[in-house]
């Protein structure tokens, strides 16, 4: 029941670029795709179709990794069956969804916009402990296959957008990730911006998100 997505299309007919959107919530079942809905509506207003994906997470049966990855892989394999003619595709992930988007980019070779991503799951689980959300989501044995930092190089263009005032995912994590990724990744530093502004169409920071998506499409 959690293997679905909301497809939003711009007005009119024809071919549209597509953003595959992966919501955050620290891989916990108490959060879902509703909170990335406003961003997807804003994308449609800008002429970009979106597929806002749901996936299994901690709090549902067998919700720990690799369940979320399996769901994302199924969704990415379903793209050609969508009722949509695509002119381009980009993966867009926020927070925990950023981990999934970066992981999916390695498989599909689609470019990715990662918004305050948990790009180093090993670090997040170590800092917060085994009973924390990242610790319960991914066991240490899965870090090499699931943590984006350990999957580098991804082989695709990446734009990482992160606020320096983020209290949920430290900005320093994105700095380390982009440095390790080298020329395939660029970091957009949002001075004084928190965790949620990059997905909020009413926040000035959202313009950076929209510009990055346009650029990679």
C-alpha positions in Angstrom: 0.0 0.0 0.0 3.0 2.4 0.3 4.2 1.7 -3.2 2.6 4.6 -5.0 3.2 8.1 -6.2 1.2 11.3 -6.9 1.6 12.4 -10.6 1.1 16.1 -11.2 1.1 17.5 -14.7 1.3 21.1 -15.9 -1.7 22.5 -17.7 -1.9 21.9 -21.4 -0.8 19.0 -23.5 2.5 17.8 -25.0 5.9 16.8 -23.7 7.0 17.9 -20.2 10.1 17.5 -18.1 9.7 15.3 -15.0 10.9 15.7 -11.5 10.8 12.4 -9.4 10.4 13.8 -5.9 11.3 11.9 -2.7 10.1 13.3 0.6 12.0 13.4 3.9 11.1 12.6 7.4 14.2 10.7 8.6 12.7 7.4 7.1 10.0 7.3 9.7 6.4 6.3 8.9 4.9 9.2 10.7 5.9 11.4 7.7 4.7 11.0 4.2 4.6 12.6 0.8 1.9 15.2 1.7 4.5 17.7 2.9 6.3 17.8 -0.6 2.9 18.3 -2.3 3.1 22.2 -2.3 6.5 22.0 -4.0 5.1 19.7 -6.6 2.3 22.1 -7.3 4.8 24.9 -7.7 6.7 22.8 -10.2 3.6 22.2 -12.2 3.0 26.0 -12.3 6.5 26.3 -13.8 5.8 23.7 -16.5 7.5 20.7 -14.8 5.6 17.5 -14.2 6.3 15.7 -10.9 6.0 12.2 -9.5 5.9 12.5 -5.7 6.8 9.0 -4.4 5.8 7.2 -1.2 7.9 4.4 0.2 8.1 2.1 3.2 10.0 3.4 6.2 10.6 2.6 9.9 7.3 2.1 11.7 5.7 -0.3 9.1 6.4 -4.0 8.8 9.9 -4.6 7.3 10.3 -0.9 6.9 14.1 -0.8 7.6 16.6 -0.6 4.7 16.6 -2.0 2.0 12.7 -1.6 1.9 12.8 2.1 0.9 15.4 1.4 -1.7 13.4 -1.5 -3.2 10.4 0.8 -3.4 12.4 3.5 -5.2 13.9 1.0 -7.6 10.4 -0.3 -8.4 9.2 3.3 -9.0 12.1 4.2 -11.2 11.6 1.1 -13.3 8.0 2.2 -13.8 8.8 5.5 -15.4 8.1 4.4 -19.0 4.6 3.3 -18.0 3.6 6.7 -16.7 0.9 8.6 -18.8 3.5 11.2 -19.7 5.8 12.0 -22.5 9.1 13.1 -20.9 11.5 15.6 -22.3 13.9 15.0 -19.4 14.1 13.6 -15.9 15.7 14.7 -12.7 15.6 13.2 -9.2 14.8 15.6 -6.4 15.1 14.5 -2.7 14.8 16.3 0.6 16.5 15.2 3.8 16.1 11.4 4.0 14.6 11.6 0.6 18.0 13.1 -0.5 19.7 9.8 0.5 17.2 7.9 -1.7 17.5 10.3 -4.6 21.3 10.1 -4.6 21.1 6.3 -4.3 18.6 6.2 -7.2 20.9 8.3 -9.3 23.7 5.7 -9.1 21.3 3.2 -10.5 19.5 5.2 -13.2 22.1 7.8 -14.2 19.5 10.6 -13.9 20.9 13.9 -12.5 19.8 14.8 -9.0 19.0 17.8 -6.9 19.6 16.9 -3.2 18.0 19.3 -0.7 19.6 19.1 2.8 20.3 15.4 2.1 21.4 12.8 4.6 24.3 12.0 2.4 26.3 10.1 5.0 24.1 7.7 6.8 27.0 6.1 8.7 27.8 9.5 10.3 24.2 10.2 11.1 23.7 6.8 12.8 27.0 7.1 14.6 26.3 10.6 16.0 22.7 9.8 17.0 23.1 6.2 18.2 21.7 2.8 17.2 18.2 3.6 18.6 17.9 6.9 16.6 16.0 7.2 13.3 19.0 6.6 11.1 20.3 3.9 13.3 17.0 2.0 13.1 16.7 2.6 9.4 20.0 1.2 8.2 22.2 -1.4 9.9 26.0 -0.8 9.7 26.4 -3.7 7.3 24.3 -1.8 4.7 26.2 1.5 4.7 28.4 0.6 1.8 25.4 -0.2 -0.4 23.0 2.5 0.9 24.9 5.6 2.1 25.5 8.0 -0.8 29.0 9.1 0.4 30.1 5.5 0.2 28.6 5.0 -3.3 30.7 7.8 -4.9 31.3 8.4 -7.7 27.7 8.4 -8.8 28.6 9.3 -12.4 25.8 11.9 -12.7 25.6 15.7 -12.2 24.5 16.6 -8.7 23.4 19.9 -7.2 23.3 19.8 -3.4 21.4 22.7 -1.7 21.8 23.2 2.0 21.1 25.9 4.6 23.8 26.8 7.1 21.2 27.2 9.9 19.8 23.6 9.3 19.3 22.1 12.8 18.1 18.7 11.5 20.9 17.7 9.0 24.2 19.5 9.5 25.4 21.7 6.7 28.9 20.2 7.2 27.7 16.9 6.0 26.9 18.4 2.5 30.3 20.1 2.5 32.1 16.8 3.1 29.9 15.0 0.5 30.4 17.6 -2.3 34.2 17.7 -1.6 34.3 13.9 -1.9 32.2 13.9 -5.0 34.5 16.2 -6.8 33.5 17.7 -10.2 30.3 15.8 -10.5 28.7 17.7 -7.6 28.1 21.4 -6.8 27.1 22.9 -3.5 24.7 25.7 -3.1 25.2 27.3 0.3 22.1 29.1 1.7 23.3 31.4 4.4 21.0 31.5 7.5 18.5 29.1 6.0 17.0 26.1 7.9 15.9 22.6 6.9 12.5 23.1 5.3 12.8 26.4 3.3 14.3 24.7 0.2 11.0 22.7 -0.3 8.7 25.6 0.7 7.4 27.5 -2.4 6.7 30.6 -0.2 10.3 30.8 1.0 12.9 32.8 -0.9 15.2 29.8 -0.8 12.8 27.8 -3.0 14.1 29.9 -6.0 17.4 28.1 -5.7 15.6 24.7 -5.7 13.7 25.6 -8.8 16.8 27.0 -10.6 18.7 23.8 -9.8 15.9 21.6 -11.2 15.7 23.7 -14.4 19.5 23.6 -14.8 19.7 19.8 -14.6 16.7 19.3 -16.9 
